[in-house]
Amino acid sequence: MQGKDTIKSTFKQLFESVISFNQCLNTQEVDKYVKKFTFLKFMLIMICAQLYQLDSLRDISSTLKNDELATSLDLSSISASQLSRKQRAELMEPVTSLFAELIQQAGITEGFDKLRQKLGSVYLIDSTVISLCLSQYRWAYFRKTKSGIKVHTRLKLLKDKVLPDAAVITAAKKADRTQMDELIVEEENAFHVFDRAYVDYKKFDHYCEQNIRFASRLKDNAVVQTLENFEIDDESHINHDSKVLLGNKHSTKMRNPLRIIETTDTEGKSITIVTNDFELSAEEIGALYRYRWQIEIFFKWIKQHLNIKHFYGTGQQAVEIQVLIALITYCLLALLKQKAGYQGSLLDIQRCLCACLYEPFPSFIRKLYGKGKRQSRGRRKIDHEKIYQFTERQVFEGETDHFDDVTYDPIIP
């Protein structure tokens, strides 16, 4: 697809996994009867649209006026109507397969050191709502004044980051716990962390009987029958640790006992955690649950830095494909970060990539690691560490509703 002058470009390095995957699509006959606008070209141009956060199909069409992009795609022009028709084609299966392939590649070289060795694979489960216009997206009816979709996501917790591991996209009206079966991993040593929106006593019984480990916040109105209290170290930050049964005889009472741990967050507020793991210490369970805030940071990142604010189509498939392409773009950025051996933020990768996409990969690496020169004394310095701590505190306090508002920006007061 690319000429000799671009064979070692950053563009090729970024899309190497997508190009390799495309070579395995012959059996699916995705491009049957297609002469010009193939699945691969569609994916590459839509991923570029995510990187540059383009707002419409017309904007995407106009990007081919860039000679470097047109040469890299081997595509001189494409109209907005052609892009729209492609979104309505049968592409959900190959897009989902590509997402699964990139998940595997992105996580293959990662580890979780001591915690991973002890716990096995750790998964964070949660969902985020993306608001839509009611008049244009009636299939996603949510409330009287708006529509919306809910992206139910499973992230894999790694050493110093998270990676998307699965995603289920539904209308926002569906309760979180209805998608648990799609997100729970039934493998040995897997450990799941989720919030109280996923509390379901029948499913908890099933997980206990299938040796599926989990930890979750407990609802305030839960009926608890204490069976045994465990000893607590005087110097521990754990306030309570006991073996219990949840529910009552008049509703749904669990058959299997669980463990309740009461601890405090960074602000000193009490948190009640329920788990079916009796092997780990209460301190380890409490520390593990604190990692759940990373999924909130992940949702905030993709809403701010990838394009899931403006959808290019109003149909259900077009919306779902765009969300999956955003997650694919995140995985590609993570893979590029691994290739570059970069220890900084993923946002640094994206910003440098947008500026150096068609340059040789060594040039991209030099600019990524190079220090920028300060241009003026009056430029405002952003305290990223302070913003990070502020966001973390909001998550622990449960003040996360505004995260679903794509206009929210912690930098702008």
C-alpha positions, 0 to 999 in steps of 0.5 A: 500500500505504501511506496518505498519512501514511506515503508519505514514511516510512523504511519506503517508502524502504527497500522502494522497490526491492522494491515496484518489482520486484513490479510486474514480476512479473505475467508470472511469475504469482507471485500467481495465485489469491492474495487476501491474502498476496501475494509482496510482503507475504511479502517485506516481513514476512520482511525485517522479521524479518531486521532485528529478528532474530526467531527463529520464525514465531510471532514474525513473526506477532506483529509484526502486533500493531504497528499501524504495521507492519500498516498499512504492509503492509495486513495485519491478521494472518497465522498461523504456518501461513500463513507456513510454507505460503508458504515451501513455495510456488514462490518461489525464482525470484522471490526469486532475481530480486529478489536479482539486481535489488538487486545491480545497483541497489546497485552501479550508483553505486559505483566503485573509483577507481584500482584499479578503473580498472586492474583492472576488476571485482574479485570475492572468492569464498569460502564459509561453513558454517552448522551445522544440527541433524542430526535436523531437516535430514537433507537437509543431512547433513554429519558424524555429529553434525550437518548444515549448509549452505554459502553459496558467495558472490561479492562485488564489491569497491568503493571502501570496501565489498563487496556480494554479487554472487552466492550458491550454497547447497549442503549443507556436504559439497560441496567449494568448488571444485565451485561455481567455474563458478557464481561465476566471471565470464567478462567482460573485465577481471574479476579473481577472488580466492579461497582455496586451497580453490578450487585446481583445476589443470584449471579453472586451465588453462581460466581461462588459455585464456579470459583469466579472471584470478585470484589464489589461495593455493597449497597447501603440497603443490603440485608446482612446476616453476620456468621463470623467476625475475623480478627483485625490487626490494631495497626490496620486501616481495616475497620471490619472483616466478617463472613456473612450471608446477604439477603433475606427469606422474603426476597433473594437470600444467597446460598453461599457466604461472602466476606464483608470488609470495611475500610476507608478511602483517601479522604477518610470515608468508609467503604464497604467491600463485598467479596467471595475471596477468603484467601487474600488478606483484608488489606490486599482486598482493600488495596485491590479495590482502590484500582477500580478508579482507573476505569473512570480515568480510562473513560474520561481519557477516551471521551476527551482525546478520541472522537466519541462526542460526534457520531458520523451516522445515526444508525445503531451499527454506525454508532457501535462501529465508531465506538469500537474504532475508538477503542481500537485506536486506543489499543494502537496507541498502546502498541505504538507506545510499547514499540517506542519503549516510552514511559510517558503518557499516552497523550504524549504519544497521540500528540506527537503522532498527529504531528509526525504521522508521515515522518520516518519512525526514527524521527518520531522517536527522537521528537517523542523523547526530545524536550520542547523549548519554552516559547514564552514566559507568560504561558500558563503551566498546567499542574497535571498532578494536581488535576490527577489527584483531584479526579481521583478524589472525586472517584473515591467520593462517588462524584462521577456523574459529570464524567459522562458529560463530554464537555467537562474539562478539569483544566477549564474552571 
